[in-house]
Amino acid sequence: MPSATVPFACDPAATRGRLHPEAESAFRSPFQRDRDRIIHASAFRRLKHKTQVFIEHEGDYFRTRLTHSIEVAQVARTIAKHLGLDIELTEAVALAHDLGHPPFGHTGEDALGRLMAPYGGFDHNAQAIRIVTRLERHYAEWDGLNLTWETLEGIAKHNGPVLPPVPYALAEYDAVHGLELETHASAEAQVAALSDDIAYNNHDLHDGLRAELFSTDELAELPILRDCFAEVDATYPGLNYYRRRHEALRRFFGVLVEDVIAVTEANLRDLDPRSPEDIRHAGRMMAQFTPALWSDLKVIRRFLFERMYRAPSVVVVRREVTRVIEELFPFFLTHPEELPKQWRKDVAEAADEVALARIVSDYIAGMTDRFALQSHDRLIGGVQDALRERAARSS
C-alpha cells in the first residue's frame, strides 16, 4: 500500500520504473526497495569514515557523513509524514544525498573540482548519480543499484533544476535515462533537501561547541537561539551547562522543522497541485523557510563560517588534506598501475586522458578520510603523522 495520502505525492504503484526492468518485491514498495539498496551499498558504509567538518582522528563524537545522513533522513521522514508524502522515497533521497562526497568534506570536493576542471569538472550530486548507476558493482545483471526514476531524479536535483553546464557524470546518465533536469524535483526530494539544511545548521553548532571553537554564551546572542536559550532559562532556572545548551539546541531544531512545515503547507495550498507533475512544473520550490527565518539562518551561517569553517585550527588541517588530494590525483594519472586490480580493468579500456582522469577521480572520491591519508603516506608520504601530532597537541 502506498504510504502517501495526497494527490501530489509520488505513488510507488505509478513509478516511472527502473532503467533495467526487474520483477518487483511482493512485500516492499519500489521506493522502500530503493532505500534498502542504498543502505546496503558499499558507498553508504564508507560514509562512516568521511568527514563533515572535522576529519576522523580529531574526535569520536563529531558528525560524519553517515551520522549526518541518518539525521537528515530522520528529519525528512517527520516532515514527509506530516505532509502526506511518500516516506520511503523521501528517506531514500535523504540517505543518498551525500554519497558522492569525496574525503575531507567540502575541502576535498573543492580540491577535486579544481583538478577535474580540464576533464569535465566534479560535482558531488552528479557523483552520487554515478555511484548508484555505475560504480556500485554487485548485481549480476547491471552496474549500479538500478533505482527507480523518482529516486534518481531526487538525488540529481533535490536542490532545484540542474542548469547548464550540466556536470559530465549527470549528463552521461541523463542521455540514456532522462531525468528532466530542467524541472524541479518531487515534493519528497525537496523535503529531503530542506532536511539537509536543518540537520547541518543544527549539528554544526553542536560540533563547534564540542571543539570549543566558540562558547555557549556566544550562541545565546545569535538570532533564533537567543529566544531558545531564554525559554530554557525560564523553564529550567539554574540548569547545568551541558543540559542548558542541549535543551536550547533542541528547541532551535524544532523551530526550523516547524517553520519548513508551515511554509511548505502554505505553498502547497497556494499551488493546489493535483499530481507530482504539478510540483515539478511549479516554477519554484515548495519546501522552503520563511524569509524572516532564512535571514536569521544566514546570520548563523556567517557565524559558523567565521568561527568554525575558517577557524585557524581548521584552516591548517584543510591545507594539509588539500595537499593529499592534490598529490594523489596526478600520482594516479601517471601511475595507474598503482590502482587496485578491479580498477585497472577500467584503465585498460580508457580511450583517452579524459577517461583516465574520470577513473582516477572516481577512485579518489570513493576514499574515506583515513584511506586517503593512508594511501598518501604509502605512495607519497608526509601528511598523516603531522595531522596526528597536531591533534594530540590540541587535545
Solvent accessible surface area in square Angstrom, and as a share of the most:
residue,aa,sasa,rsa
1,M,223,1.00
2,P,58,0.36
3,S,44,0.29
4,A,21,0.17
5,T,112,0.65
6,V,41,0.24
7,P,68,0.43
8,F,19,0.08
9,A,5,0.04
10,C,4,0.02
11,D,57,0.30
12,P,6,0.04
13,A,90,0.69
14,A,75,0.58
15,T,35,0.21
16,R,105,0.38
17,G,22,0.21
18,R,23,0.08
19,L,68,0.34
20,H,70,0.31
21,P,125,0.79
22,E,42,0.19
23,A,88,0.68
24,E,85,0.38
25,S,25,0.16
26,A,107,0.83
27,F,172,0.72
28,R,71,0.26
29,S,31,0.20
30,P,17,0.10
31,F,0,0.00
32,Q,49,0.22
33,R,36,0.13
34,D,0,0.00
35,R,39,0.14
36,D,25,0.13
37,R,22,0.08
38,I,0,0.00
39,I,68,0.35
40,H,137,0.61
41,A,2,0.02
42,S,22,0.14
43,A,3,0.02
44,F,16,0.07
45,R,132,0.48
46,R,81,0.29
47,L,0,0.00
48,K,104,0.44
49,H,35,0.16
50,K,5,0.02
51,T,4,0.02
52,Q,21,0.09
53,V,35,0.20
54,F,17,0.07
55,I,6,0.03
56,E,60,0.27
57,H,65,0.29
58,E,56,0.25
59,G,31,0.30
60,D,141,0.73
61,Y,158,0.60
62,F,28,0.11
63,R,45,0.16
64,T,33,0.19
65,R,9,0.03
66,L,35,0.17
67,T,57,0.33
68,H,3,0.01
69,S,0,0.00
70,I,93,0.47
71,E,46,0.21
72,V,0,0.00
73,A,4,0.03
74,Q,93,0.41
75,V,1,0.01
76,A,0,0.00
77,R,89,0.32
78,T,65,0.38
79,I,0,0.00
80,A,0,0.00
81,K,148,0.63
82,H,106,0.48
83,L,14,0.07
84,G,8,0.08
85,L,2,0.01
86,D,1,0.01
87,I,24,0.12
88,E,34,0.15
89,L,1,0.00
90,T,0,0.00
91,E,22,0.10
92,A,0,0.00
93,V,1,0.00
94,A,0,0.00
95,L,7,0.04
96,A,0,0.00
97,H,6,0.03
98,D,4,0.02
99,L,3,0.01
100,G,1,0.01
101,H,3,0.01
102,P,0,0.00
103,P,0,0.00
104,F,6,0.02
105,G,1,0.01
106,H,100,0.45
107,T,11,0.07
108,G,0,0.00
109,E,25,0.11
110,D,69,0.36
111,A,0,0.00
112,L,0,0.00
113,G,21,0.21
114,R,135,0.49
115,L,40,0.20
116,M,0,0.00
117,A,68,0.53
118,P,100,0.63
119,Y,33,0.12
120,G,41,0.40
121,G,19,0.18
122,F,24,0.10
123,D,48,0.25
124,H,35,0.15
125,N,22,0.11
126,A,1,0.01
127,Q,4,0.02
128,A,0,0.00
129,I,0,0.00
130,R,14,0.05
131,I,9,0.05
132,V,0,0.00
133,T,27,0.16
134,R,97,0.36
135,L,40,0.20
136,E,6,0.02
137,R,103,0.38
138,H,120,0.54
139,Y,84,0.32
140,A,112,0.87
141,E,143,0.64
142,W,31,0.11
143,D,73,0.38
144,G,0,0.00
145,L,3,0.02
146,N,10,0.05
147,L,2,0.01
148,T,0,0.00
149,W,7,0.02
150,E,9,0.04
151,T,0,0.00
152,L,2,0.01
153,E,0,0.00
154,G,0,0.00
155,I,0,0.00
156,A,3,0.03
157,K,2,0.01
158,H,5,0.02
159,N,100,0.51
160,G,9,0.08
161,P,42,0.26
162,V,28,0.16
163,L,128,0.64
164,P,113,0.71
165,P,131,0.82
166,V,46,0.26
167,P,33,0.21
168,Y,25,0.10
169,A,5,0.04
170,L,3,0.01
171,A,41,0.32
172,E,78,0.35
173,Y,21,0.08
174,D,40,0.21
175,A,88,0.68
176,V,100,0.58
177,H,28,0.13
178,G,42,0.41
179,L,0,0.00
180,E,56,0.25
181,L,13,0.07
182,E,123,0.55
183,T,12,0.07
184,H,19,0.09
185,A,1,0.00
186,S,1,0.01
187,A,5,0.04
188,E,0,0.00
189,A,0,0.00
190,Q,0,0.00
191,V,1,0.00
192,A,2,0.02
193,A,7,0.05
194,L,16,0.08
195,S,0,0.00
196,D,28,0.14
197,D,32,0.17
198,I,0,0.00
199,A,0,0.00
200,Y,54,0.20
201,N,2,0.01
202,N,12,0.06
203,H,0,0.00
204,D,6,0.03
205,L,0,0.00
206,H,47,0.21
207,D,5,0.03
208,G,0,0.00
209,L,6,0.03
210,R,122,0.45
211,A,30,0.24
212,E,150,0.67
213,L,33,0.17
214,F,12,0.05
215,S,45,0.29
216,T,2,0.01
217,D,100,0.52
218,E,59,0.26
219,L,0,0.00
220,A,15,0.11
221,E,118,0.53
222,L,17,0.09
223,P,23,0.15
224,I,23,0.12
225,L,0,0.00
226,R,120,0.44
227,D,104,0.54
228,C,5,0.03
229,F,4,0.02
230,A,60,0.46
231,E,93,0.42
232,V,0,0.00
233,D,58,0.30
234,A,84,0.65
235,T,76,0.44
236,Y,93,0.35
237,P,107,0.67
238,G,85,0.81
239,L,48,0.24
240,N,82,0.42
241,Y,111,0.42
242,Y,141,0.53
243,R,158,0.58
244,R,55,0.20
245,R,35,0.13
246,H,92,0.41
247,E,32,0.14
248,A,0,0.00
249,L,1,0.01
250,R,135,0.49
251,R,51,0.19
252,F,0,0.00
253,F,50,0.21
254,G,24,0.23
255,V,54,0.31
256,L,0,0.00
257,V,17,0.10
258,E,117,0.53
259,D,21,0.11
260,V,0,0.00
261,I,25,0.13
262,A,57,0.44
263,V,21,0.12
264,T,3,0.02
265,E,54,0.24
266,A,43,0.34
267,N,18,0.09
268,L,16,0.08
269,R,172,0.63
270,D,110,0.57
271,L,57,0.29
272,D,84,0.44
273,P,4,0.03
274,R,155,0.56
275,S,34,0.22
276,P,29,0.18
277,E,65,0.29
278,D,56,0.29
279,I,0,0.00
280,R,8,0.03
281,H,119,0.53
282,A,26,0.20
283,G,66,0.64
284,R,86,0.31
285,M,35,0.16
286,M,1,0.00
287,A,1,0.01
288,Q,71,0.31
289,F,18,0.08
290,T,42,0.24
291,P,118,0.74
292,A,74,0.58
293,L,14,0.07
294,W,109,0.38
295,S,57,0.37
296,D,48,0.25
297,L,0,0.00
298,K,89,0.38
299,V,49,0.28
300,I,0,0.00
301,R,57,0.21
302,R,133,0.49
303,F,27,0.11
304,L,0,0.00
305,F,101,0.42
306,E,115,0.52
307,R,85,0.31
308,M,0,0.00
309,Y,34,0.13
310,R,98,0.36
311,A,6,0.04
312,P,113,0.71
313,S,62,0.40
314,V,12,0.07
315,V,43,0.25
316,V,42,0.24
317,V,15,0.09
318,R,56,0.21
319,R,150,0.55
320,E,34,0.15
321,V,3,0.01
322,T,23,0.13
323,R,87,0.32
324,V,0,0.00
325,I,0,0.00
326,E,68,0.30
327,E,57,0.25
328,L,0,0.00
329,F,6,0.02
330,P,58,0.37
331,F,41,0.17
332,F,2,0.01
333,L,31,0.15
334,T,98,0.57
335,H,74,0.33
336,P,29,0.18
337,E,102,0.46
338,E,71,0.32
339,L,1,0.01
340,P,41,0.26
341,K,160,0.68
342,Q,127,0.56
343,W,47,0.17
344,R,98,0.36
345,K,133,0.56
346,D,29,0.15
347,V,32,0.18
348,A,88,0.68
349,E,118,0.53
350,A,31,0.24
351,A,98,0.76
352,D,82,0.42
353,E,103,0.46
354,V,54,0.31
355,A,30,0.23
356,L,28,0.14
357,A,0,0.00
358,R,61,0.22
359,I,17,0.09
360,V,0,0.00
361,S,0,0.00
362,D,5,0.03
363,Y,21,0.08
364,I,0,0.00
365,A,3,0.02
366,G,18,0.17
367,M,4,0.02
368,T,14,0.08
369,D,0,0.00
370,R,107,0.39
371,F,82,0.34
372,A,0,0.00
373,L,5,0.03
374,Q,89,0.39
375,S,2,0.01
376,H,0,0.00
377,D,46,0.24
378,R,156,0.57
379,L,34,0.17
380,I,69,0.35
381,G,21,0.20
382,G,54,0.52
383,V,0,0.00
384,Q,18,0.08
385,D,90,0.47
386,A,36,0.28
387,L,2,0.01
388,R,123,0.45
389,E,103,0.46
390,R,62,0.23
391,A,23,0.18
392,A,70,0.54
393,R,167,0.61
394,S,92,0.60
395,S,126,0.81
